[in-house]
Amino acid sequence: MTAEEQMVKMTTAIKQAIKVMGDRFGSTEEEVARVIQELKASLQGAA
């Protein structure tokens, strides 16, 4: 994965995490956990 592809993946994960956290009352615990896992995975790939 190129640096640009990694940046796009990270940006998408961060935006999704912000959306889920912002819509906390409409999100299930599973959705929040899934988004956090995706964010962690995208950050680990960047390191």
Phi, psi and omega in degrees: 000131180284166179299322180294318178296321179296318180297319178296317180296317179296315181299317179297315181296319180294315179299319180293319178297317179297318180298313182295317180294323179290331181255041188305320184288340179261359184256144176273163178300324180295320179296316180297315180297319180296315181295320179297319178297318179297320179296314178300317181297320180291325179287324178294325178292336181277337185285000000 
